Amino acid sequence: MVSKEQKQEIVAKFGGNEKNTGATEVQIALLTARINDLQNHFKANPKDHASNRGLLKLVGQRRRLLKYVKDNDIEKYRSLIAELGLRK
């Protein structure tokens, strides 16, 4: 689980300040942190199929938000995926 302090750091880093939690970049970064945390959970609990559905929903939501950013500002999209390390 992503701690409160980690969330505050992510919001400050991607949103510009602590109050800008609604920015698309902040939402994508928070989803990425949760997805990475769940991946570690599945390494320890491979038969947890109920949580796997939640993971797939998070991945889909992140994908839709990334598509929105890509359609509106391609440079912001490129810097965001580079900073989060999403593409190889």
N, C-alpha and C positions, 0 to 999 in steps of 0.2 A: 504494500500500500504506500502511496506517495504521501509523505508527511506534510504537515501544514507549512513548515519552513521551506521545504523543497518547492511547494506550489508558489509561495511568495517569491522565491528566487526566480522561478520560471516566468511569473507574471512581470516582475521588474525587468527581466532581461529582454523579453520579447514584446512587452506592452509599452515600454518607455517609463512607466511608473507603476506603483503598487495598485492603483485604482483602475487601471485599464484592463479589466478581466474579460471584456467582451470582444476584444480584437481577435480577428480570425487567426493571426499568427500565434497568439497566446493559447487559443483553444486547441490548435494543432499541436503545439508543444506539450500541453497538458495531456492530451490524448496519447501522444507518443510516449510520455513518461509512464502512463498507466499501462499501455500495451507492453512496454519493455518489462515492467514489473510483473505482469501476468505471464509473460514468457518464462520468467524465472520460476513462477509458481507451477507451470506445467512441466518443467523439467523435474520437479520434485513430486508432482502428482499427475502422472500421465493419464490416469483414468477419470479425471474430473471433466466429464463431458458437459455438465451443466454450465460450468464457467466458460467452457470453450465457446458456447453460443454468445455469451456476453463479449468475449474477445472479438469474435467475428463482427458483432454489431459496432464495437469501437473502431475496428479497422475500416468498416464501411463508412462510418461517420467521418473519420479522418480523410478517407479518400474523397468524399464529397466536398469537404472543406478545402482540400488541396486543389481540386478541380476549380472551385470558385476563385481561389487566389490565382491560379494559372490563367484563367480566362480574363481576369481583371488587371493583373500586373505581373507579367512574366518575369521581370527582374527580381521582384520580391519573392516569387515562387522559387526561382533558382537559388537565391541566397538562403531561403528557409530550408530547402531540402539539403543544401550543402552543410548548413549549420547543424541540422538534426541528424545528418547522416542516413537519410532515408533511401537514396538510390546508390547503386554500386557502379 
